[in-house]
Amino acid sequence: MSGVWVFKNGVVRLVENPGVESLDRSRQGCSTRSKVLVHTPSNEVITSYAVLERKLWSLGWERYYDDPDLLQFHKRSTVHLISLPKDFNKFKSIHMYDIVVKNRNVFEVRDM
């Protein structure tokens, strides 16, 4: 795994081959490959928050209703909190990777 770690808006992400990425984006009109979150035990692509909530609930995550702009989940046995935008269309790969890190071997992010 090589690349450059970029810190932006309070989030750190790894950009592999940053020069190539910017060239590819300019050639493709700034489009990037889409990612999907997959529940690995069932090999099911998460297509809505309802599906995701059922999967997280079965893993012991509880829904918090404190913030009307976010969907939040907490697991009692940990200090982890998953915060997601209310609109599923704003569900990005950074949110997917947050879920993967907090639920190892249960979810993975794949290219479409």
N, C-alpha and C positions, 0 to 999 in steps of 0.2 A: 504494500500500500504506500504509494508516494503521491506527493502533491503539496498543496499549500493550504494551511489552515487559515480560514477567513473568519474574522469576528465582525458581525454586523447585526445591529438591532438587538444586542444582548444574546445572540446565538452564535455558536462556533460551528463551522462546517468545514469539511475537507473538500477542496476543489482539486481534482486530479487533472493534471496537464492543463493548467490555467490558460496558457497561450493557445492551445488547441481548442479548448472550450470556447473562447471568445471568437476564434476564427469560424468554428462550426456554427455558432449562433448567427454570425453575420451572413453566412451562406444560406442558412435555413430561415432567415427572417426572424431571428430571436426565438425560435421555438426550441423546446427541450423535450427530451423523451419523457413520457408520462410514467409515473410509478403507481403501483397498486400495493395495497396491504393485503397479505394473504394469511389466513388462519391455517397453519401448517398441518395440524392433526386431521383436518377435514379437507384440506387443499381448496378452501373456499375463499374467493375474493370478497373483501369487505366492500359492499356497494352502498351502504347507508349506515347512519348512526344507530338505527334500530338493530341491525345485525351486529355491529360492533358492541353495542351495549349488552346484548345477550351473551356474547363471547366473554366479555370482561366480567360480567356478573357470575358466570360459571367458574371463573378463576378467583372469585372472592373480592372483586372490586365493587365498591358501592358508589352510587351517584350522589354528588353534592349539588344542591340547588341554590347556593349562596349568590352566585354571579349570574345575572340574566343574560349576559353577553357570551358566556362560555358554557361548555359542557365540561364538567369536572368529575373525575373519578378518583377515589382513594381506597387503598387497601389497608385494612386495620393492622395487619401484621408488619407493615413497613411504614416508612416515612414518605413514600412515593405519592405524588399527585400527578395525574394526567389532566392537562388543560387543553381543550380543543375549541376551535371557533364554532359558534352556534350553527353557522351555515356549512353544510357538508361540501359545497362547492369551493369553500376556502380551506378544505382539508388538504394540506400539502405534505410533501415527503418528510419535512422536518417533524411534523406531528406523528407520521408513521414510524419514523425511527425512534421517537420518544416511547411509543408503545412497545416497539421491539425490544429496546434496551430494558424496559421494566417488566417484560414478559418473555424472557429468553426461552428459546426452543418452542414457542407457541405461535409467534407471528414472524413473518419476514416481509421485506419490501422487495418487489420484483419489477423489472422493466416490463412495460406493456408490449 
